[in-house]
Amino acid sequence: MRDTPRQREHTARVVRCVECGCSSGLRWRGWGAYRYEDAETTDPPVIVFYCPSCAENEFGHSRRV
């Protein structure tokens, strides 16, 4: 069953941090999306999300605004 335009308009979009599993909430403030490609498999690249704290730990920076 497909969503109607009205349902898509009101669907909450939240994501979970790939490292710690916390939820982004509705505003995503400071969150980052990164393309991840595992060189050891033939799986296609995926998009992963990092919360501000985990982005800073993983990459040495955060996207805090």
CHARMM-style PDB file with segment names, atoms N, HN, CA, C and O in Angstrom:
ATOM      1  N   MET     1       0.846  -1.179   0.000  1.00  0.00      PROA
ATOM      2  CA  MET     1       0.000   0.000   0.000  1.00  0.00      PROA
ATOM      3  C   MET     1       0.889   1.239   0.000  1.00  0.00      PROA
ATOM      4  O   MET     1       1.787   1.359   0.834  1.00  0.00      PROA
ATOM      5  N   ARG     2       0.652   2.131  -0.901  1.00  0.00      PROA
ATOM      6  HN  ARG     2      -0.077   2.033  -1.579  1.00  0.00      PROA
ATOM      7  CA  ARG     2       1.476   3.329  -1.028  1.00  0.00      PROA
ATOM      8  C   ARG     2       0.913   4.454  -0.184  1.00  0.00      PROA
ATOM      9  O   ARG     2      -0.296   4.551   0.027  1.00  0.00      PROA
ATOM     10  N   ASP     3       1.816   5.307   0.297  1.00  0.00      PROA
ATOM     11  HN  ASP     3       2.798   5.228   0.125  1.00  0.00      PROA
ATOM     12  CA  ASP     3       1.393   6.488   1.048  1.00  0.00      PROA
ATOM     13  C   ASP     3       0.727   7.485   0.115  1.00  0.00      PROA
ATOM     14  O   ASP     3       1.114   7.633  -1.044  1.00  0.00      PROA
ATOM     15  N   THR     4      -0.267   8.156   0.636  1.00  0.00      PROA
ATOM     16  HN  THR     4      -0.582   8.036   1.577  1.00  0.00      PROA
ATOM     17  CA  THR     4      -0.876   9.246  -0.112  1.00  0.00      PROA
ATOM     18  C   THR     4      -0.007  10.487   0.063  1.00  0.00      PROA
ATOM     19  O   THR     4       0.800  10.533   0.991  1.00  0.00      PROA
ATOM     20  N   PRO     5      -0.148  11.498  -0.803  1.00  0.00      PROA
ATOM     21  CA  PRO     5       0.636  12.725  -0.627  1.00  0.00      PROA
ATOM     22  C   PRO     5       0.474  13.334   0.766  1.00  0.00      PROA
ATOM     23  O   PRO     5       1.436  13.854   1.332  1.00  0.00      PROA
ATOM     24  N   ARG     6      -0.719  13.271   1.309  1.00  0.00      PROA
ATOM     25  HN  ARG     6      -1.501  12.848   0.850  1.00  0.00      PROA
ATOM     26  CA  ARG     6      -0.955  13.830   2.644  1.00  0.00      PROA
ATOM     27  C   ARG     6      -0.177  13.049   3.707  1.00  0.00      PROA
ATOM     28  O   ARG     6       0.391  13.653   4.617  1.00  0.00      PROA
ATOM     29  N   GLN     7      -0.145  11.724   3.605  1.00  0.00      PROA
ATOM     30  HN  GLN     7      -0.606  11.234   2.865  1.00  0.00      PROA
ATOM     31  CA  GLN     7       0.601  10.917   4.568  1.00  0.00      PROA
ATOM     32  C   GLN     7       2.091  11.196   4.474  1.00  0.00      PROA
ATOM     33  O   GLN     7       2.759  11.294   5.504  1.00  0.00      PROA
ATOM     34  N   ARG     8       2.625  11.326   3.281  1.00  0.00      PROA
ATOM     35  HN  ARG     8       2.083  11.247   2.445  1.00  0.00      PROA
ATOM     36  CA  ARG     8       4.050  11.622   3.117  1.00  0.00      PROA
ATOM     37  C   ARG     8       4.389  12.976   3.716  1.00  0.00      PROA
ATOM     38  O   ARG     8       5.468  13.152   4.282  1.00  0.00      PROA
ATOM     39  N   GLU     9       3.494  13.919   3.598  1.00  0.00      PROA
ATOM     40  HN  GLU     9       2.617  13.776   3.138  1.00  0.00      PROA
ATOM     41  CA  GLU     9       3.721  15.263   4.115  1.00  0.00      PROA
ATOM     42  C   GLU     9       3.838  15.272   5.632  1.00  0.00      PROA
ATOM     43  O   GLU     9       4.529  16.123   6.192  1.00  0.00      PROA
ATOM     44  N   HSD    10       3.177  14.344   6.301  1.00  0.00      PROA
ATOM     45  HN  HSD    10       2.616  13.653   5.846  1.00  0.00      PROA
ATOM     46  CA  HSD    10       3.118  14.341   7.760  1.00  0.00      PROA
ATOM     47  C   HSD    10       3.902  13.197   8.394  1.00  0.00      PROA
ATOM     48  O   HSD    10       3.761  12.946   9.591  1.00  0.00      PROA
ATOM     49  N   THR    11       4.714  12.509   7.622  1.00  0.00      PROA
ATOM     50  HN  THR    11       4.829  12.713   6.650  1.00  0.00      PROA
ATOM     51  CA  THR    11       5.504  11.414   8.168  1.00  0.00      PROA
ATOM     52  C   THR    11       6.767  11.965   8.812  1.00  0.00      PROA
ATOM     53  O   THR    11       7.511  12.719   8.186  1.00  0.00      PROA
ATOM     54  N   ALA    12       7.005  11.595  10.045  1.00  0.00      PROA
ATOM     55  HN  ALA    12       6.400  10.982  10.554  1.00  0.00      PROA
ATOM     56  CA  ALA    12       8.204  12.050  10.757  1.00  0.00      PROA
ATOM     57  C   ALA    12       9.422  11.333  10.190  1.00  0.00      PROA
ATOM     58  O   ALA    12       9.385  10.124   9.965  1.00  0.00      PROA
ATOM     59  N   ARG    13      10.477  12.062   9.965  1.00  0.00      PROA
ATOM     60  HN  ARG    13      10.506  13.045  10.148  1.00  0.00      PROA
ATOM     61  CA  ARG    13      11.722  11.492   9.444  1.00  0.00      PROA
ATOM     62  C   ARG    13      12.798  11.592  10.516  1.00  0.00      PROA
ATOM     63  O   ARG    13      13.381  12.654  10.734  1.00  0.00      PROA
ATOM     64  N   VAL    14      13.046  10.496  11.165  1.00  0.00      PROA
ATOM     65  HN  VAL    14      12.573   9.633  10.988  1.00  0.00      PROA
ATOM     66  CA  VAL    14      14.107  10.440  12.162  1.00  0.00      PROA
ATOM     67  C   VAL    14      15.055   9.315  11.767  1.00  0.00      PROA
ATOM     68  O   VAL    14      14.664   8.366  11.087  1.00  0.00      PROA
ATOM     69  N   VAL    15      16.292   9.433  12.197  1.00  0.00      PROA
ATOM     70  HN  VAL    15      16.609  10.204  12.750  1.00  0.00      PROA
ATOM     71  CA  VAL    15      17.286   8.401  11.919  1.00  0.00      PROA
ATOM     72  C   VAL    15      17.994   8.032  13.212  1.00  0.00      PROA
ATOM     73  O   VAL    15      17.855   8.716  14.226  1.00  0.00      PROA
ATOM     74  N   ARG    16      18.744   6.956  13.168  1.00  0.00      PROA
ATOM     75  HN  ARG    16      18.857   6.400  12.345  1.00  0.00      PROA
ATOM     76  CA  ARG    16      19.517   6.507  14.322  1.00  0.00      PROA
ATOM     77  C   ARG    16      20.997   6.585  13.989  1.00  0.00      PROA
ATOM     78  O   ARG    16      21.415   6.318  12.862  1.00  0.00      PROA
ATOM     79  N   CYS    17      21.775   6.954  14.986  1.00  0.00      PROA
ATOM     80  HN  CYS    17      21.436   7.171  15.901  1.00  0.00      PROA
ATOM     81  CA  CYS    17      23.226   7.032  14.836  1.00  0.00      PROA
ATOM     82  C   CYS    17      23.785   5.623  14.644  1.00  0.00      PROA
ATOM     83  O   CYS    17      23.442   4.706  15.390  1.00  0.00      PROA
ATOM     84  N   VAL    18      24.643   5.460  13.648  1.00  0.00      PROA
ATOM     85  HN  VAL    18      24.922   6.205  13.042  1.00  0.00      PROA
ATOM     86  CA  VAL    18      25.223   4.161  13.349  1.00  0.00      PROA
ATOM     87  C   VAL    18      26.158   3.690  14.472  1.00  0.00      PROA
ATOM     88  O   VAL    18      26.377   2.487  14.620  1.00  0.00      PROA
ATOM     89  N   GLU    19      26.704   4.604  15.253  1.00  0.00      PROA
ATOM     90  HN  GLU    19      26.526   5.581  15.133  1.00  0.00      PROA
ATOM     91  CA  GLU    19      27.628   4.250  16.334  1.00  0.00      PROA
ATOM     92  C   GLU    19      26.912   3.968  17.651  1.00  0.00      PROA
ATOM     93  O   GLU    19      27.058   2.884  18.216  1.00  0.00      PROA
ATOM     94  N   CYS    20      26.142   4.933  18.141  1.00  0.00      PROA
ATOM     95  HN  CYS    20      26.023   5.814  17.682  1.00  0.00      PROA
ATOM     96  CA  CYS    20      25.560   4.796  19.483  1.00  0.00      PROA
ATOM     97  C   CYS    20      24.071   4.433  19.471  1.00  0.00      PROA
ATOM     98  O   CYS    20      23.531   4.018  20.497  1.00  0.00      PROA
ATOM     99  N   GLY    21      23.410   4.584  18.331  1.00  0.00      PROA
ATOM    100  HN  GLY    21      23.849   4.921  17.499  1.00  0.00      PROA
ATOM    101  CA  GLY    21      22.011   4.202  18.224  1.00  0.00      PROA
ATOM    102  C   GLY    21      21.010   5.235  18.692  1.00  0.00      PROA
ATOM    103  O   GLY    21      19.809   4.964  18.704  1.00  0.00      PROA
ATOM    104  N   CYS    22      21.481   6.437  19.087  1.00  0.00      PROA
ATOM    105  HN  CYS    22      22.456   6.657  19.077  1.00  0.00      PROA
ATOM    106  CA  CYS    22      20.524   7.445  19.547  1.00  0.00      PROA
ATOM    107  C   CYS    22      19.698   7.975  18.370  1.00  0.00      PROA
ATOM    108  O   CYS    22      20.103   7.874  17.212  1.00  0.00      PROA
ATOM    109  N   SER    23      18.549   8.533  18.690  1.00  0.00      PROA
ATOM    110  HN  SER    23      18.219   8.615  19.631  1.00  0.00      PROA
ATOM    111  CA  SER    23      17.612   9.030  17.682  1.00  0.00      PROA
ATOM    112  C   SER    23      17.874  10.497  17.379  1.00  0.00      PROA
ATOM    113  O   SER    23      18.237  11.268  18.268  1.00  0.00      PROA
ATOM    114  N   SER    24      17.690  10.877  16.122  1.00  0.00      PROA
ATOM    115  HN  SER    24      17.396  10.251  15.400  1.00  0.00      PROA
ATOM    116  CA  SER    24      17.947  12.250  15.690  1.00  0.00      PROA
ATOM    117  C   SER    24      16.895  13.239  16.173  1.00  0.00      PROA
ATOM    118  O   SER    24      17.172  14.436  16.252  1.00  0.00      PROA
ATOM    119  N   GLY    25      15.719  12.775  16.491  1.00  0.00      PROA
ATOM    120  HN  GLY    25      15.494  11.802  16.427  1.00  0.00      PROA
ATOM    121  CA  GLY    25      14.624  13.705  16.746  1.00  0.00      PROA
ATOM    122  C   GLY    25      14.150  14.276  15.414  1.00  0.00      PROA
ATOM    123  O   GLY    25      14.602  13.834  14.358  1.00  0.00      PROA
ATOM    124  N   LEU    26      13.273  15.222  15.449  1.00  0.00      PROA
ATOM    125  HN  LEU    26      12.905  15.581  16.307  1.00  0.00      PROA
ATOM    126  CA  LEU    26      12.690  15.731  14.209  1.00  0.00      PROA
ATOM    127  C   LEU    26      13.541  16.786  13.511  1.00  0.00      PROA
ATOM    128  O   LEU    26      13.356  17.023  12.317  1.00  0.00      PROA
ATOM    129  N   ARG    27      14.463  17.424  14.219  1.00  0.00      PROA
ATOM    130  HN  ARG    27      14.613  17.232  15.189  1.00  0.00      PROA
ATOM    131  CA  ARG    27      15.197  18.546  13.614  1.00  0.00      PROA
ATOM    132  C   ARG    27      16.564  18.189  13.048  1.00  0.00      PROA
ATOM    133  O   ARG    27      17.076  18.937  12.215  1.00  0.00      PROA
ATOM    134  N   TRP    28      17.166  17.113  13.445  1.00  0.00      PROA
ATOM    135  HN  TRP    28      16.751  16.505  14.121  1.00  0.00      PROA
ATOM    136  CA  TRP    28      18.457  16.636  12.949  1.00  0.00      PROA
ATOM    137  C   TRP    28      19.578  17.642  13.191  1.00  0.00      PROA
ATOM    138  O   TRP    28      20.598  17.574  12.505  1.00  0.00      PROA
ATOM    139  N   ARG    29      19.441  18.529  14.091  1.00  0.00      PROA
ATOM    140  HN  ARG    29      18.612  18.584  14.648  1.00  0.00      PROA
ATOM    141  CA  ARG    29      20.453  19.572  14.301  1.00  0.00      PROA
ATOM    142  C   ARG    29      21.817  18.964  14.619  1.00  0.00      PROA
ATOM    143  O   ARG    29      21.960  18.213  15.584  1.00  0.00      PROA
ATOM    144  N   GLY    30      22.808  19.293  13.808  1.00  0.00      PROA
ATOM    145  HN  GLY    30      22.692  19.904  13.024  1.00  0.00      PROA
ATOM    146  CA  GLY    30      24.165  18.828  14.021  1.00  0.00      PROA
ATOM    147  C   GLY    30      24.470  17.435  13.507  1.00  0.00      PROA
ATOM    148  O   GLY    30      25.617  16.996  13.591  1.00  0.00      PROA
ATOM    149  N   TRP    31      23.498  16.733  12.983  1.00  0.00      PROA
ATOM    150  HN  TRP    31      22.566  17.089  12.915  1.00  0.00      PROA
ATOM    151  CA  TRP    31      23.702  15.379  12.491  1.00  0.00      PROA
ATOM    152  C   TRP    31      24.376  15.402  11.133  1.00  0.00      PROA
ATOM    153  O   TRP    31      24.273  16.382  10.395  1.00  0.00      PROA
ATOM    154  N   GLY    32      25.064  14.320  10.806  1.00  0.00      PROA
ATOM    155  HN  GLY    32      25.148  13.524  11.405  1.00  0.00      PROA
ATOM    156  CA  GLY    32      25.726  14.204   9.512  1.00  0.00      PROA
ATOM    157  C   GLY    32      25.370  12.900   8.827  1.00  0.00      PROA
ATOM    158  O   GLY    32      25.209  11.864   9.473  1.00  0.00      PROA
ATOM    159  N   ALA    33      25.250  12.967   7.511  1.00  0.00      PROA
ATOM    160  HN  ALA    33      25.381  13.808   6.987  1.00  0.00      PROA
ATOM    161  CA  ALA    33      25.023  11.782   6.693  1.00  0.00      PROA
ATOM    162  C   ALA    33      26.293  11.537   5.891  1.00  0.00      PROA
ATOM    163  O   ALA    33      26.843  12.459   5.289  1.00  0.00      PROA
ATOM    164  N   TYR    34      26.749  10.303   5.884  1.00  0.00      PROA
ATOM    165  HN  TYR    34      26.302   9.554   6.373  1.00  0.00      PROA
ATOM    166  CA  TYR    34      27.997   9.959   5.221  1.00  0.00      PROA
ATOM    167  C   TYR    34      27.792   8.733   4.341  1.00  0.00      PROA
ATOM    168  O   TYR    34      27.053   7.813   4.690  1.00  0.00      PROA
ATOM    169  N   ARG    35      28.457   8.742   3.205  1.00  0.00      PROA
ATOM    170  HN  ARG    35      29.058   9.489   2.922  1.00  0.00      PROA
ATOM    171  CA  ARG    35      28.416   7.581   2.312  1.00  0.00      PROA
ATOM    172  C   ARG    35      29.429   6.567   2.818  1.00  0.00      PROA
ATOM    173  O   ARG    35      30.586   6.905   3.068  1.00  0.00      PROA
ATOM    174  N   TYR    36      28.988   5.318   2.969  1.00  0.00      PROA
ATOM    175  HN  TYR    36      28.048   5.043   2.766  1.00  0.00      PROA
ATOM    176  CA  TYR    36      29.861   4.264   3.472  1.00  0.00      PROA
ATOM    177  C   TYR    36      29.913   3.141   2.451  1.00  0.00      PROA
ATOM    178  O   TYR    36      28.884   2.630   2.009  1.00  0.00      PROA
ATOM    179  N   GLU    37      31.128   2.770   2.090  1.00  0.00      PROA
ATOM    180  HN  GLU    37      31.963   3.184   2.450  1.00  0.00      PROA
ATOM    181  CA  GLU    37      31.327   1.673   1.151  1.00  0.00      PROA
ATOM    182  C   GLU    37      32.308   0.686   1.773  1.00  0.00      PROA
ATOM    183  O   GLU    37      33.452   1.041   2.057  1.00  0.00      PROA
ATOM    184  N   ASP    38      31.869  -0.537   1.983  1.00  0.00      PROA
ATOM    185  HN  ASP    38      30.940  -0.825   1.753  1.00  0.00      PROA
ATOM    186  CA  ASP    38      32.715  -1.567   2.590  1.00  0.00      PROA
ATOM    187  C   ASP    38      33.573  -2.196   1.496  1.00  0.00      PROA
ATOM    188  O   ASP    38      33.059  -2.868   0.602  1.00  0.00      PROA
ATOM    189  N   ALA    39      34.864  -1.975   1.574  1.00  0.00      PROA
ATOM    190  HN  ALA    39      35.281  -1.430   2.300  1.00  0.00      PROA
ATOM    191  CA  ALA    39      35.790  -2.472   0.555  1.00  0.00      PROA
ATOM    192  C   ALA    39      35.913  -3.999   0.554  1.00  0.00      PROA
ATOM    193  O   ALA    39      36.394  -4.584  -0.416  1.00  0.00      PROA
ATOM    194  N   GLU    40      35.481  -4.637   1.635  1.00  0.00      PROA
ATOM    195  HN  GLU    40      35.090  -4.162   2.424  1.00  0.00      PROA
ATOM    196  CA  GLU    40      35.605  -6.089   1.734  1.00  0.00      PROA
ATOM    197  C   GLU    40      34.421  -6.846   1.156  1.00  0.00      PROA
ATOM    198  O   GLU    40      34.445  -8.075   1.097  1.00  0.00      PROA
ATOM    199  N   THR    41      33.388  -6.137   0.729  1.00  0.00      PROA
ATOM    200  HN  THR    41      33.367  -5.139   0.776  1.00  0.00      PROA
ATOM    201  CA  THR    41      32.221  -6.804   0.155  1.00  0.00      PROA
ATOM    202  C   THR    41      31.888  -6.166  -1.186  1.00  0.00      PROA
ATOM    203  O   THR    41      32.459  -5.145  -1.569  1.00  0.00      PROA
ATOM    204  N   THR    42      30.964  -6.783  -1.878  1.00  0.00      PROA
ATOM    205  HN  THR    42      30.500  -7.612  -1.567  1.00  0.00      PROA
ATOM    206  CA  THR    42      30.482  -6.217  -3.142  1.00  0.00      PROA
ATOM    207  C   THR    42      29.146  -5.507  -2.957  1.00  0.00      PROA
ATOM    208  O   THR    42      28.482  -5.145  -3.929  1.00  0.00      PROA
ATOM    209  N   ASP    43      28.760  -5.312  -1.700  1.00  0.00      PROA
ATOM    210  HN  ASP    43      29.299  -5.605  -0.910  1.00  0.00      PROA
ATOM    211  CA  ASP    43      27.510  -4.609  -1.426  1.00  0.00      PROA
ATOM    212  C   ASP    43      27.602  -3.174  -1.927  1.00  0.00      PROA
ATOM    213  O   ASP    43      28.674  -2.570  -1.884  1.00  0.00      PROA
ATOM    214  N   PRO    44      26.490  -2.625  -2.401  1.00  0.00      PROA
ATOM    215  CA  PRO    44      26.515  -1.229  -2.851  1.00  0.00      PROA
ATOM    216  C   PRO    44      26.707  -0.281  -1.664  1.00  0.00      PROA
ATOM    217  O   PRO    44      26.409  -0.651  -0.529  1.00  0.00      PROA
ATOM    218  N   PRO    45      27.198   0.929  -1.910  1.00  0.00      PROA
ATOM    219  CA  PRO    45      27.368   1.910  -0.831  1.00  0.00      PROA
ATOM    220  C   PRO    45      26.036   2.226  -0.164  1.00  0.00      PROA
ATOM    221  O   PRO    45      24.976   2.125  -0.782  1.00  0.00      PROA
ATOM    222  N   VAL    46      26.106   2.610   1.103  1.00  0.00      PROA
ATOM    223  HN  VAL    46      26.967   2.692   1.605  1.00  0.00      PROA
ATOM    224  CA  VAL    46      24.916   3.001   1.857  1.00  0.00      PROA
ATOM    225  C   VAL    46      25.175   4.351   2.514  1.00  0.00      PROA
ATOM    226  O   VAL    46      26.321   4.788   2.618  1.00  0.00      PROA
ATOM    227  N   ILE    47      24.130   4.992   2.945  1.00  0.00      PROA
ATOM    228  HN  ILE    47      23.200   4.636   2.860  1.00  0.00      PROA
ATOM    229  CA  ILE    47      24.239   6.237   3.696  1.00  0.00      PROA
ATOM    230  C   ILE    47      24.089   5.895   5.175  1.00  0.00      PROA
ATOM    231  O   ILE    47      23.139   5.220   5.571  1.00  0.00      PROA
ATOM    232  N   VAL    48      25.029   6.363   5.982  1.00  0.00      PROA
ATOM    233  HN  VAL    48      25.801   6.911   5.661  1.00  0.00      PROA
ATOM    234  CA  VAL    48      24.965   6.159   7.430  1.00  0.00      PROA
ATOM    235  C   VAL    48      24.895   7.519   8.102  1.00  0.00      PROA
ATOM    236  O   VAL    48      25.356   8.518   7.551  1.00  0.00      PROA
ATOM    237  N   PHE    49      24.323   7.550   9.284  1.00  0.00      PROA
ATOM    238  HN  PHE    49      23.948   6.738   9.731  1.00  0.00      PROA
ATOM    239  CA  PHE    49      24.109   8.796  10.008  1.00  0.00      PROA
ATOM    240  C   PHE    49      24.864   8.771  11.323  1.00  0.00      PROA
ATOM    241  O   PHE    49      24.917   7.749  12.007  1.00  0.00      PROA
ATOM    242  N   TYR    50      25.454   9.922  11.671  1.00  0.00      PROA
ATOM    243  HN  TYR    50      25.411  10.752  11.115  1.00  0.00      PROA
ATOM    244  CA  TYR    50      26.179  10.078  12.922  1.00  0.00      PROA
ATOM    245  C   TYR    50      25.604  11.253  13.699  1.00  0.00      PROA
ATOM    246  O   TYR    50      25.355  12.319  13.135  1.00  0.00      PROA
ATOM    247  N   CYS    51      25.395  11.051  15.002  1.00  0.00      PROA
ATOM    248  HN  CYS    51      25.597  10.185  15.460  1.00  0.00      PROA
ATOM    249  CA  CYS    51      25.004  12.152  15.873  1.00  0.00      PROA
ATOM    250  C   CYS    51      26.215  13.074  16.031  1.00  0.00      PROA
ATOM    251  O   CYS    51      27.330  12.660  15.712  1.00  0.00      PROA
ATOM    252  N   PRO    52      26.039  14.293  16.507  1.00  0.00      PROA
ATOM    253  CA  PRO    52      27.169  15.217  16.636  1.00  0.00      PROA
ATOM    254  C   PRO    52      28.325  14.669  17.484  1.00  0.00      PROA
ATOM    255  O   PRO    52      29.487  14.850  17.121  1.00  0.00      PROA
ATOM    256  N   SER    53      28.028  14.012  18.592  1.00  0.00      PROA
ATOM    257  HN  SER    53      27.084  13.866  18.887  1.00  0.00      PROA
ATOM    258  CA  SER    53      29.091  13.486  19.466  1.00  0.00      PROA
ATOM    259  C   SER    53      29.887  12.382  18.784  1.00  0.00      PROA
ATOM    260  O   SER    53      31.117  12.377  18.832  1.00  0.00      PROA
ATOM    261  N   CYS    54      29.197  11.464  18.159  1.00  0.00      PROA
ATOM    262  HN  CYS    54      28.198  11.468  18.120  1.00  0.00      PROA
ATOM    263  CA  CYS    54      29.899  10.357  17.491  1.00  0.00      PROA
ATOM    264  C   CYS    54      30.659  10.839  16.263  1.00  0.00      PROA
ATOM    265  O   CYS    54      31.725  10.305  15.957  1.00  0.00      PROA
ATOM    266  N   ALA    55      30.136  11.839  15.548  1.00  0.00      PROA
ATOM    267  HN  ALA    55      29.270  12.273  15.796  1.00  0.00      PROA
ATOM    268  CA  ALA    55      30.860  12.404  14.396  1.00  0.00      PROA
ATOM    269  C   ALA    55      32.170  13.017  14.866  1.00  0.00      PROA
ATOM    270  O   ALA    55      33.202  12.865  14.212  1.00  0.00      PROA
ATOM    271  N   GLU    56      32.130  13.706  15.992  1.00  0.00      PROA
ATOM    272  HN  GLU    56      31.292  13.829  16.523  1.00  0.00      PROA
ATOM    273  CA  GLU    56      33.348  14.304  16.521  1.00  0.00      PROA
ATOM    274  C   GLU    56      34.350  13.232  16.940  1.00  0.00      PROA
ATOM    275  O   GLU    56      35.547  13.366  16.684  1.00  0.00      PROA
ATOM    276  N   ASN    57      33.866  12.169  17.581  1.00  0.00      PROA
ATOM    277  HN  ASN    57      32.894  12.060  17.789  1.00  0.00      PROA
ATOM    278  CA  ASN    57      34.753  11.074  17.993  1.00  0.00      PROA
ATOM    279  C   ASN    57      35.331  10.342  16.790  1.00  0.00      PROA
ATOM    280  O   ASN    57      36.509   9.984  16.786  1.00  0.00      PROA
ATOM    281  N   GLU    58      34.514  10.120  15.777  1.00  0.00      PROA
ATOM    282  HN  GLU    58      33.557  10.410  15.781  1.00  0.00      PROA
ATOM    283  CA  GLU    58      34.920   9.333  14.609  1.00  0.00      PROA
ATOM    284  C   GLU    58      35.780  10.117  13.624  1.00  0.00      PROA
ATOM    285  O   GLU    58      36.753   9.587  13.088  1.00  0.00      PROA
ATOM    286  N   PHE    59      35.422  11.383  13.384  1.00  0.00      PROA
ATOM    287  HN  PHE    59      34.631  11.814  13.819  1.00  0.00      PROA
ATOM    288  CA  PHE    59      36.062  12.162  12.331  1.00  0.00      PROA
ATOM    289  C   PHE    59      36.835  13.378  12.838  1.00  0.00      PROA
ATOM    290  O   PHE    59      37.502  14.053  12.054  1.00  0.00      PROA
ATOM    291  N   GLY    60      36.754  13.665  14.135  1.00  0.00      PROA
ATOM    292  HN  GLY    60      36.212  13.117  14.772  1.00  0.00      PROA
ATOM    293  CA  GLY    60      37.470  14.801  14.682  1.00  0.00      PROA
ATOM    294  C   GLY    60      36.750  16.119  14.483  1.00  0.00      PROA
ATOM    295  O   GLY    60      37.335  17.183  14.685  1.00  0.00      PROA
ATOM    296  N   HSD    61      35.501  16.060  14.094  1.00  0.00      PROA
ATOM    297  HN  HSD    61      35.027  15.195  13.930  1.00  0.00      PROA
ATOM    298  CA  HSD    61      34.697  17.284  13.916  1.00  0.00      PROA
ATOM    299  C   HSD    61      33.229  16.929  14.085  1.00  0.00      PROA
ATOM    300  O   HSD    61      32.848  15.759  14.049  1.00  0.00      PROA
ATOM    301  N   SER    62      32.438  17.930  14.265  1.00  0.00      PROA
ATOM    302  HN  SER    62      32.748  18.880  14.295  1.00  0.00      PROA
ATOM    303  CA  SER    62      30.987  17.725  14.285  1.00  0.00      PROA
ATOM    304  C   SER    62      30.374  18.797  13.395  1.00  0.00      PROA
ATOM    305  O   SER    62      31.057  19.725  12.960  1.00  0.00      PROA
ATOM    306  N   ARG    63      29.107  18.663  13.136  1.00  0.00      PROA
ATOM    307  HN  ARG    63      28.553  17.909  13.489  1.00  0.00      PROA
ATOM    308  CA  ARG    63      28.420  19.614  12.278  1.00  0.00      PROA
ATOM    309  C   ARG    63      27.503  20.498  13.100  1.00  0.00      PROA
ATOM    310  O   ARG    63      26.451  20.923  12.622  1.00  0.00      PROA
ATOM    311  N   ARG    64      27.893  20.775  14.325  1.00  0.00      PROA
ATOM    312  HN  ARG    64      28.748  20.430  14.713  1.00  0.00      PROA
ATOM    313  CA  ARG    64      27.060  21.595  15.188  1.00  0.00      PROA
ATOM    314  C   ARG    64      26.874  22.965  14.577  1.00  0.00      PROA
ATOM    315  O   ARG    64      27.807  23.577  14.057  1.00  0.00      PROA
ATOM    316  N   VAL    65      25.637  23.427  14.658  1.00  0.00      PROA
ATOM    317  HN  VAL    65      24.879  22.930  15.080  1.00  0.00      PROA
ATOM    318  CA  VAL    65      25.302  24.739  14.085  1.00  0.00      PROA
ATOM    319  C   VAL    65      24.952  25.679  15.202  1.00  0.00      PROA
ATOM    320  OT1 VAL    65      24.636  26.842  14.953  1.00  0.00      PROA
TER     321      VAL     65
END
